[in-house]
Amino acid sequence: MEIKNILSTNDKKDLFDVYSERSEDVNTFLHSSPSFLIKKGIYIIIGLVLCLVAMSWWIRYPEIIVAKARLSSANSEKVIIARKSGKVNRLYFSHLDQVGQGDVLAHIESVASPTAVNLIKAQLDTITKLLASGDYRDVLQYFDKYNNIEFIGGLGELQASFQTFMQVFLEFKDFIGKGYYQQKRKMLTQDLVILKHLSRNLAVQENLIEKDIALNNKTFESKLSLLKDKVLSPEEVRAEESKFINKQLSLPQIKSSLLLNEARINDKTKEIYELDIALTTQKSLFIQAVQSMRSEVEKWEYLYLLKAPINGRLAYASFFEEQQEFVAGQKIFYVEPQNGPKFIEMILAQYNFGKVKVGQKVLFKVDAYPYQQYGKIEGEITYVSNVATDSGYLAKVSLTNGLKTSFGYSVQYKSGLSLTGEIIAENSRLLEKIARLFPSRQ
């Protein structure tokens, strides 16, 4: 206000003329119209900022947790090791052949012949079925050539166990097969029938004697009445009393015969019971002998025969051939299952573990297949352990599309194939992530 008061209009005009004459740029600036950016620049900047804020609200950016993993299966590959040191006498399958559960893959050198052992096992299996159905007499037809020298010589490690089994089997065969049990039981049963028939006859005699005594008692009482009436003499009454006493003496005799016969019946019943007990004991001993022999055969097979534990494809653990030496515990074969659900085992570290939850999506990069060329495998977390191991927390991931990658390539199953998992832990907005960079002071 003071400057305005000091400077008059003419003075201002003179001052403007001075500056105009001294600066051509100022003169140009004062007489030109400002550009569009200068007029609307502030509005454009505000609009861009608002667009960026809106985009950060709509755009979602997933949070990735990386973890190591490996491919596995419910029927993982089985390792077959040598349980006995020695040479491999024979290989029954070649590398990459299909094998079935229980197939014999190889035979480790032994004294016993596999043929002889298989013969014993087949007969023991049949005997076991017959014993289970109660057909004991049909068992007797087996092992009829047990004393064959060639057969005995092929048993090797099982010879002592087989001799013990045959001793029990022959006792059982003599007890059942030669009719000792049947004949003796038949005779005892017949004796028991006779004794019971005799008991019935003695009981009838006892009843008749008791009736006779009752009649004689009435007769004697009538004689005593006649004696009182002096119809009969004392001598006649005494003679009648003597007859009555003789009748009474026969009753204890018949009762003693009945008791003696009952004792004989009990003795015969006891003999039959003891005979049945002996048969039961023989059966029990034979069943135990069969089970013991089966156990010895299975033990021999466990040590000397290498069998496939599951159906699948056979793979040699190394390059070898027949008559090659192996030591106990050495890996010889692998059997890879062809079917069975596949899944991925993942190890989670402590960092960001709390963000991992069941149901979250996981993308896997297969180390053996570059993901830039083959793509990624998709899965979903189905289980997270609450107990930590030395490596971390174990998680199980099911495969959404099997082993097919995002590029449509099918990865060949290899047990233990290593992968790198990317867990999509949280698919939050970009604005939320930016806001987290500025922690609250509360």
C-alpha positions as CSV (number, residue, x, y, z in Angstrom):
1,M,0.0,0.0,0.0
2,E,2.8,2.4,0.8
3,I,4.5,1.6,-2.6
4,K,1.3,2.2,-4.4
5,N,1.0,5.5,-2.6
6,I,4.5,6.5,-3.4
7,L,4.5,5.5,-7.0
8,S,2.2,7.6,-9.2
9,T,0.7,6.4,-12.4
10,N,3.3,8.1,-14.5
11,D,6.0,6.7,-12.4
12,K,4.7,3.2,-13.0
13,K,4.4,3.8,-16.7
14,D,8.0,5.0,-16.8
15,L,9.2,2.0,-14.8
16,F,7.3,-0.4,-17.2
17,D,8.9,1.3,-20.2
18,V,12.3,0.9,-18.6
19,Y,11.8,-2.9,-18.1
20,S,10.3,-3.3,-21.5
21,E,13.2,-1.6,-23.1
22,R,15.7,-3.7,-21.1
23,S,14.1,-7.3,-21.4
24,E,12.6,-8.5,-24.6
25,D,11.8,-11.9,-23.0
26,V,9.7,-10.3,-20.3
27,N,7.9,-8.4,-22.9
28,T,7.2,-11.6,-24.9
29,F,6.0,-13.4,-21.7
30,L,3.7,-10.6,-20.8
31,H,2.1,-10.4,-24.2
32,S,1.8,-14.2,-24.9
33,S,-1.0,-16.6,-23.7
34,P,0.1,-19.6,-21.4
35,S,0.0,-23.2,-22.8
36,F,-2.5,-25.9,-22.1
37,L,-0.2,-27.9,-19.8
38,I,0.5,-24.8,-17.7
39,K,-3.2,-24.0,-17.4
40,K,-4.4,-27.6,-16.7
41,G,-1.2,-29.3,-15.4
42,I,-2.3,-29.4,-11.8
43,Y,-5.6,-31.1,-12.8
44,I,-3.8,-33.7,-14.9
45,I,-1.4,-34.6,-12.0
46,I,-4.3,-35.0,-9.6
47,G,-6.2,-37.2,-12.2
48,L,-3.1,-39.4,-12.6
49,V,-2.7,-39.8,-8.9
50,L,-6.4,-40.8,-8.6
51,C,-6.0,-43.3,-11.4
52,L,-3.0,-44.9,-9.7
53,V,-4.9,-45.1,-6.5
54,A,-7.9,-46.8,-8.2
55,M,-5.6,-49.2,-10.1
56,S,-3.8,-50.1,-6.9
57,W,-7.2,-50.9,-5.4
58,W,-8.4,-53.2,-8.2
59,I,-5.0,-54.8,-9.0
60,R,-4.3,-57.9,-6.8
61,Y,-0.8,-59.0,-6.2
62,P,-0.3,-62.5,-4.6
63,E,2.2,-63.1,-1.9
64,I,4.5,-66.1,-2.7
65,I,6.1,-68.4,-0.2
66,V,8.8,-70.6,-1.7
67,A,9.5,-74.1,-0.3
68,K,11.4,-77.2,-1.3
69,A,9.4,-80.3,-2.2
70,R,9.7,-83.8,-3.6
71,L,7.3,-86.1,-5.6
72,S,5.9,-89.1,-3.8
73,S,3.2,-91.7,-4.1
74,A,0.9,-93.7,-1.8
75,N,2.6,-96.7,-3.3
76,S,6.2,-95.5,-3.3
77,E,8.9,-97.6,-4.9
78,K,10.1,-100.6,-2.9
79,V,13.7,-101.4,-2.3
80,I,14.7,-105.1,-2.2
81,I,17.9,-105.9,-0.4
82,A,19.9,-109.1,0.1
83,R,19.2,-110.6,3.5
84,K,21.9,-113.2,3.2
85,S,25.4,-112.9,1.9
86,G,26.2,-115.1,-1.1
87,K,26.0,-115.5,-4.9
88,V,22.9,-115.0,-6.9
89,N,22.2,-118.4,-8.4
90,R,19.5,-117.3,-10.7
91,L,17.8,-114.2,-12.0
92,Y,14.2,-114.7,-13.0
93,F,13.4,-111.3,-14.5
94,S,15.3,-108.7,-16.5
95,H,15.7,-105.0,-16.0
96,L,12.4,-103.0,-16.5
97,D,10.3,-106.2,-16.7
98,Q,6.8,-106.1,-15.3
99,V,6.5,-108.2,-12.1
100,G,3.6,-109.2,-9.9
101,Q,3.4,-109.2,-6.1
102,G,5.0,-112.3,-4.7
103,D,7.0,-113.1,-7.9
104,V,10.4,-114.6,-7.2
105,L,13.0,-112.2,-8.6
106,A,16.2,-114.0,-7.7
107,H,17.6,-116.9,-5.7
108,I,20.5,-116.5,-3.3
109,E,22.9,-119.4,-3.1
110,S,21.7,-122.0,-0.6
111,V,22.1,-125.8,0.2
112,A,18.4,-126.4,0.0
113,S,16.9,-126.8,-3.5
114,P,14.1,-124.3,-4.3
115,T,12.2,-127.1,-6.0
116,A,12.2,-129.2,-2.9
117,V,11.2,-126.3,-0.7
118,N,8.4,-125.4,-3.1
119,L,7.1,-129.0,-3.0
120,I,7.0,-128.9,0.8
121,K,5.3,-125.5,0.8
122,A,2.6,-126.6,-1.6
123,Q,1.8,-129.7,0.4
124,L,1.8,-127.7,3.7
125,D,-0.6,-125.2,2.2
126,T,-3.0,-127.9,1.1
127,I,-2.8,-129.6,4.5
128,T,-3.5,-126.3,6.2
129,K,-6.7,-125.9,4.2
130,L,-7.8,-129.5,4.9
131,L,-7.2,-129.0,8.7
132,A,-9.2,-125.8,8.6
133,S,-12.2,-127.7,7.0
134,G,-11.8,-130.7,9.4
135,D,-10.8,-133.2,6.8
136,Y,-8.1,-134.9,8.9
137,R,-8.2,-138.3,7.1
138,D,-7.5,-136.6,3.7
139,V,-4.2,-135.2,5.2
140,L,-2.7,-138.7,5.5
141,Q,-2.1,-139.0,1.8
142,Y,0.6,-136.3,1.8
143,F,4.4,-136.7,2.3
144,D,4.2,-140.4,1.2
145,K,7.7,-140.2,-0.2
146,Y,9.3,-138.4,2.7
147,N,12.1,-140.9,3.0
148,N,13.2,-140.5,-0.6
149,I,17.0,-139.8,-0.4
150,E,16.9,-137.4,-3.3
151,F,14.1,-135.5,-1.7
152,I,15.7,-135.4,1.7
153,G,19.0,-134.3,0.2
154,G,17.4,-131.3,-1.4
155,L,16.1,-129.9,1.9
156,G,19.5,-128.5,3.0
157,E,18.9,-126.0,5.8
158,L,15.3,-127.3,6.3
159,Q,16.3,-131.0,6.8
160,A,16.4,-130.9,10.7
161,S,13.1,-129.1,10.9
162,F,11.5,-131.4,8.3
163,Q,12.6,-134.5,10.3
164,T,11.0,-133.1,13.4
165,F,7.8,-132.4,11.5
166,M,7.7,-135.9,10.0
167,Q,8.0,-137.5,13.4
168,V,4.9,-135.8,14.6
169,F,3.1,-136.5,11.3
170,L,3.9,-140.2,11.4
171,E,2.5,-140.4,15.0
172,F,-0.6,-138.6,13.9
173,K,-0.8,-140.9,10.8
174,D,-0.6,-144.1,12.9
175,F,-3.1,-142.8,15.4
176,I,-5.6,-141.9,12.6
177,G,-4.7,-143.9,9.6
178,K,-4.3,-147.4,11.0
179,G,-7.7,-147.3,12.7
180,Y,-6.4,-147.5,16.2
181,Y,-8.6,-144.6,17.4
182,Q,-11.6,-145.7,15.4
183,Q,-11.5,-149.3,16.4
184,K,-10.8,-148.7,20.0
185,R,-13.6,-146.1,20.2
186,K,-16.0,-148.5,18.4
187,M,-15.3,-151.3,20.9
188,L,-15.6,-149.0,23.9
189,T,-18.9,-147.6,22.5
190,Q,-20.2,-151.2,22.1
191,D,-19.2,-152.1,25.6
192,L,-20.9,-149.0,26.9
193,V,-24.1,-149.9,25.0
194,I,-24.0,-153.4,26.6
195,L,-23.4,-152.1,30.1
196,K,-26.3,-149.7,29.7
197,H,-28.6,-152.5,28.5
198,L,-27.5,-154.6,31.5
199,S,-28.3,-151.7,33.8
200,R,-31.8,-151.5,32.5
201,N,-32.2,-155.3,33.0
202,L,-30.9,-155.0,36.6
203,A,-33.3,-152.1,37.2
204,V,-36.2,-154.3,36.0
205,Q,-35.0,-157.1,38.3
206,E,-34.8,-154.7,41.2
207,N,-38.3,-153.6,40.6
208,L,-39.6,-157.1,40.4
209,I,-37.8,-158.1,43.6
210,E,-39.2,-155.2,45.5
211,K,-42.7,-156.1,44.4
212,D,-42.1,-159.8,45.4
213,I,-40.8,-158.6,48.8
214,A,-43.9,-156.5,49.2
215,L,-46.2,-159.5,48.5
216,N,-44.2,-161.7,50.8
217,N,-44.5,-159.1,53.5
218,K,-48.3,-159.1,53.2
219,T,-48.3,-162.9,53.3
220,F,-46.1,-163.0,56.4
221,E,-48.4,-160.4,58.1
222,S,-51.4,-162.6,57.4
223,K,-49.5,-165.6,58.8
224,L,-48.9,-163.7,62.0
225,S,-52.6,-162.9,62.3
226,L,-53.4,-166.6,61.9
227,L,-50.8,-167.3,64.6
228,K,-52.6,-165.0,67.0
229,D,-55.8,-166.8,66.2
230,K,-54.0,-170.1,66.9
231,V,-54.8,-171.3,63.4
232,L,-51.1,-171.8,62.6
233,S,-48.4,-173.2,64.7
234,P,-45.2,-171.2,65.6
235,E,-43.1,-173.5,63.5
236,E,-45.1,-172.7,60.4
237,V,-44.8,-169.0,61.0
238,R,-41.0,-169.3,61.5
239,A,-40.7,-171.1,58.2
240,E,-42.7,-168.4,56.5
241,E,-40.5,-165.7,58.1
242,S,-37.4,-167.5,56.9
243,K,-38.7,-167.4,53.3
244,F,-39.5,-163.7,53.7
245,I,-35.9,-162.9,54.9
246,N,-34.4,-164.9,52.0
247,K,-36.5,-162.7,49.6
248,Q,-35.1,-159.5,51.3
249,L,-31.5,-160.7,51.0
250,S,-31.8,-160.8,47.2
251,L,-32.5,-157.0,47.0
252,P,-29.1,-155.8,48.3
253,Q,-27.4,-158.2,45.9
254,I,-29.3,-156.7,42.9
255,K,-28.5,-153.1,44.1
256,S,-24.8,-154.0,44.4
257,S,-24.9,-155.4,40.8
258,L,-26.5,-152.1,39.7
259,L,-23.8,-150.0,41.4
260,L,-21.0,-152.2,40.0
261,N,-22.5,-151.9,36.5
262,E,-22.7,-148.1,36.9
263,A,-19.1,-148.0,37.8
264,R,-18.2,-150.0,34.7
265,I,-20.2,-147.6,32.6
266,N,-18.3,-144.7,34.1
267,D,-15.0,-146.4,33.4
268,K,-16.0,-147.0,29.7
269,T,-17.1,-143.3,29.4
270,K,-13.8,-142.2,30.9
271,E,-11.9,-144.3,28.5
272,I,-13.8,-142.8,25.5
273,Y,-13.2,-139.3,26.9
274,E,-9.5,-140.0,27.3
275,L,-9.3,-141.4,23.8
276,D,-11.0,-138.3,22.5
277,I,-8.6,-136.2,24.5
278,A,-5.7,-138.2,23.0
279,L,-7.1,-137.5,19.5
280,T,-7.5,-133.8,20.2
281,T,-3.9,-133.7,21.5
282,Q,-2.6,-135.5,18.4
283,K,-4.5,-133.0,16.2
284,S,-3.1,-130.1,18.2
285,L,0.4,-131.4,18.0
286,F,0.1,-132.0,14.3
287,I,-1.3,-128.5,13.7
288,Q,1.5,-127.0,15.7
289,A,4.0,-129.0,13.7
290,V,2.5,-127.9,10.4
291,Q,2.6,-124.2,11.5
292,S,6.1,-124.6,12.7
293,M,7.2,-126.2,9.4
294,R,5.5,-123.4,7.5
295,S,7.3,-120.9,9.6
296,E,10.6,-122.5,8.8
297,V,9.9,-122.5,5.1
298,E,8.9,-118.9,5.1
299,K,12.0,-118.1,7.0
300,W,14.1,-119.8,4.4
301,E,12.3,-118.0,1.6
302,Y,12.8,-114.7,3.4
303,L,16.6,-115.3,3.5
304,Y,17.2,-116.9,0.2
305,L,14.4,-115.8,-2.2
306,L,14.0,-112.2,-3.3
307,K,10.3,-111.5,-4.0
308,A,8.4,-108.6,-5.4
309,P,6.5,-106.9,-2.6
310,I,4.1,-105.1,-5.0
311,N,3.0,-105.1,-8.6
312,G,5.1,-102.8,-10.8
313,R,8.2,-102.5,-12.9
314,L,11.5,-104.0,-11.9
315,A,14.6,-102.0,-11.9
316,Y,18.1,-103.3,-11.1
317,A,20.0,-101.3,-8.5
318,S,23.2,-101.8,-10.3
319,F,24.7,-103.7,-13.3
320,F,25.2,-107.4,-12.3
321,E,24.6,-110.9,-13.5
322,E,24.1,-114.4,-12.1
323,Q,26.8,-115.9,-9.8
324,Q,27.8,-112.4,-8.6
325,E,28.5,-112.0,-4.9
326,F,26.3,-109.8,-2.7
327,V,26.5,-109.0,1.0
328,A,23.7,-108.8,3.4
329,G,22.0,-105.5,3.3
330,Q,23.0,-104.6,-0.2
331,K,20.4,-103.1,-2.5
332,I,19.6,-105.4,-5.5
333,F,16.3,-104.3,-7.0
334,Y,13.7,-101.6,-7.0
335,V,10.0,-102.2,-7.8
336,E,8.3,-99.1,-9.2
337,P,4.5,-99.1,-8.8
338,Q,2.6,-98.2,-12.0
339,N,-0.6,-97.1,-10.3
340,G,-1.5,-95.3,-7.1
341,P,-2.3,-91.7,-6.2
342,K,0.6,-89.3,-6.5
343,F,1.2,-86.4,-4.2
344,I,3.9,-83.9,-3.2
345,E,5.7,-83.7,0.1
346,M,6.7,-80.1,1.0
347,I,9.0,-78.9,3.8
348,L,8.0,-75.5,5.1
349,A,10.5,-73.2,6.9
350,Q,9.6,-71.2,10.0
351,Y,9.6,-67.9,8.0
352,N,6.0,-67.0,7.0
353,F,4.8,-70.4,8.2
354,G,1.7,-68.9,9.9
355,K,0.4,-67.7,6.5
356,V,0.2,-71.3,5.1
357,K,-3.2,-72.9,5.3
358,V,-5.0,-75.9,3.9
359,G,-6.7,-75.3,0.6
360,Q,-4.1,-72.8,-0.7
361,K,-2.9,-73.1,-4.3
362,V,0.7,-74.1,-5.0
363,L,2.7,-73.9,-8.3
364,F,5.6,-76.2,-8.6
365,K,8.7,-75.9,-10.7
366,V,10.2,-79.3,-11.5
367,D,13.9,-79.1,-11.1
368,A,14.5,-81.7,-13.9
369,Y,12.2,-79.8,-16.3
370,P,12.9,-76.1,-16.8
371,Y,9.6,-74.3,-16.1
372,Q,10.2,-71.8,-18.9
373,Q,10.0,-74.7,-21.4
374,Y,7.7,-77.2,-19.7
375,G,5.6,-75.0,-17.4
376,K,4.5,-75.6,-13.8
377,I,2.5,-78.2,-12.0
378,E,-0.5,-77.0,-10.0
379,G,-1.5,-78.4,-6.6
380,E,-3.5,-77.7,-3.5
381,I,-2.4,-78.0,0.2
382,T,-4.4,-80.8,1.9
383,Y,-2.4,-81.2,5.1
384,V,0.0,-79.1,7.2
385,S,1.7,-80.7,10.2
386,N,1.7,-79.0,13.6
387,V,4.8,-80.7,14.7
388,A,8.2,-79.5,13.4
389,T,11.0,-81.7,12.3
390,D,14.7,-80.9,11.9
391,S,14.0,-79.6,8.4
392,G,10.8,-77.8,9.1
393,Y,7.0,-78.4,9.0
394,L,5.7,-81.2,6.6
395,A,2.9,-80.4,4.2
396,K,1.0,-82.6,1.8
397,V,-0.1,-81.3,-1.6
398,S,-2.5,-83.0,-3.9
399,L,-2.1,-82.6,-7.6
400,T,-4.9,-80.7,-9.3
401,N,-4.2,-82.0,-12.8
402,G,-1.9,-84.9,-12.0
403,L,1.6,-84.5,-13.4
404,K,0.4,-82.4,-16.4
405,T,2.0,-79.0,-16.5
406,S,0.5,-75.6,-17.4
407,F,2.0,-76.1,-20.9
408,G,0.2,-79.4,-21.3
409,Y,3.3,-81.5,-20.9
410,S,3.1,-84.7,-18.8
411,V,6.0,-85.2,-16.4
412,Q,7.1,-88.8,-16.0
413,Y,6.8,-90.0,-12.5
414,K,10.0,-90.6,-10.6
415,S,9.9,-91.2,-6.9
416,G,11.8,-88.5,-5.0
417,L,11.8,-86.0,-7.9
418,S,12.8,-82.6,-6.5
419,L,10.6,-79.6,-7.0
420,T,10.3,-75.9,-5.9
421,G,6.9,-74.9,-4.6
422,E,5.4,-71.4,-4.8
423,I,2.6,-71.1,-2.3
424,I,0.1,-68.4,-3.1
425,A,-0.4,-67.4,0.6
426,E,-2.4,-64.2,0.2
427,N,-3.9,-62.6,-2.9
428,S,-4.3,-59.1,-1.5
429,R,-4.7,-55.7,-3.2
430,L,-1.7,-53.6,-4.2
431,L,-3.0,-50.7,-2.2
432,E,-3.2,-52.9,0.9
433,K,0.4,-53.9,0.4
434,I,1.5,-50.3,0.0
435,A,-0.4,-49.4,3.2
436,R,1.5,-52.0,5.1
437,L,4.7,-50.2,4.4
438,F,3.5,-47.5,6.7
439,P,2.9,-49.2,10.1
440,S,0.3,-47.8,12.4
441,R,1.7,-45.9,15.5
442,Q,-1.0,-47.4,17.7
